[in-house]
Amino acid sequence: FILIKERAVALCSIVAPVSSLAASVQNITMGVPAGPKLDFVGASETIITVSFNPLNSHDQYVLQWKEYHQKWETDGQSKKMNSTEMTKTGNGKIQTNIEGLNPGATYTVRLRVLAEESSSEAGKASPELIIDTEAVSCTPKPSCIIL
């Protein structure tokens, strides 16, 4: 009976640090909110345009994109944005372009909020948008000819 009691005490002392570690990790993650929802504005052959409502509590964001079949960890690209330095649309949204994309490709785009005191700690990503760029057109564009 004494041996069982000692094991129970030992087990409690092992579990306590693990649960306090989990609480610390949760506090770090909860300090930075999830990225606001992205809205699709448009796409051309090499540009995707998205917009979002900036948060009142944070100014730093990172827009991330990759081709659909690629992995975020190895192929993801990004650009950092400060909402106080960007022009807002009439409805208060921030609109931005992703340029230099491949024509006819499918991209995954998401937005993350950066911690104010860190340029690398980010909150959970927004829901991902899956967007196709336009394919290169081989047909001539219509034009007006006056005879």
N, C-alpha and C positions, 0 to 999 in steps of 0.2 A: 504494500500500500504506500509506503513512503517513497519507493522507487517510482511509482506511477505519478505521485504528486510532484516529484522533482522533474520528471519529463514534461509534465503539463506546464510547469513554470518555465522550463527551457523553451518549450514550443511558443509560449506567449512572448517571450523575449525575442524570438526570431520573427514572429509575425508582426509585432509592433513596428520595427523599423521599415519593413516592406510597405505596410499601410501608410506610414508617414511619408515615405518616398513617393508613393502613388499620389498622395494629396499634394505634395510639392510640385510634381509634374503637372497635375491638373491646374494648379494655381498659375503656373507659367503659361500654359496654353490658354487659360481663361482670361489672362490679362490682355490679350490681343484678340479683338473680335474677328469673326469670319468675314471674308470678303463680300461686299455688296453684290447683288445679282447683276450680271452683265446683260445688256440689251443689244441685240443685233441691229445695226443701222444699215449696213450695206457691204457689198464685196465686188471687186473688179477682178481682173486677171491676176494682179499682184498685190492688192491691198484689201485688208479687212478693216471695217470701221465698227467700233462698238462704243457704247456709252454706259454710264452708271451714275447713281445718286451717291455723292460722297457722304461719308459719315460725319456727324458733328464732332465726334470725339477724336478722330484721327485724320491726318493730312497726307501721310505717306502710304503709297500703294505700289504694288508690283504687278504688272500685267504679264502673264505668261502664255506662251503658245508653243505648239509642236504639231508636226504632221500626225494625223490620227493614229497611224500604226507605230509611231515611235514611242519611246519611254521618256517620262518626265525627267528622271534622274540623269540620263545621259544625253538626251537630245533637246530638252526643253530650252527655249529662248525666253528672254524677258526684257522688260524695260521698266525702270523705276519712274514714278510720277509723284509730284507734290501738288495736291489739289489747290493749294493757295497760289500756285504759279501758273495754273492752267485756266484758259477761258471757259466759262460755263455757258451752256446753251440757254435759251429763253426760259426753259423749265427747270433750271438749276442743275442740270446733269453735266457731267464731264464727258466729252466725246474725244476719242483718240483713234489714231490709225496704227495698224501693224503693216509695215511696208516690206518690200523685197521678198514676197512670197512666190511660190511656184504656181503657175497657171494650172487649172484643172486638178488641184490637190484638195484633200480634205484636211482641215485643221481643227484641233481642239484648243479652246481658249478659256482661260480662267483668270480670276483676280484675287489677290491676297492683300491684306492690310499689314503694313509693317509697324513694328513697335516704334514709338516715337524716339526712344533712346537707343535704338539699334537699327542698323541698316540690313541686318540679316535675319533677325527673329521675326517670323510672320505668323499670322493667325491661319485658321483653316481656310482652304480655298473656297471660292464661290462655286456654285453649280457650274459645270462645264458647258460651254456652247460648242457644238460641232458644226462647222461652217465649210462650205465648198467655195473655192475661188472659181471664177469663170474660166472656161477653156478658151484657148486662143482661137479666134474666129478666122477662117480662111475666106469667107465670103466678103465681097466688097460691101461697104456701108452705103445705104441709099443716099443719093445726093440730088439736088435740084439743078436741072439744066434748063436755061431759058434759051429758046430758039428764036 
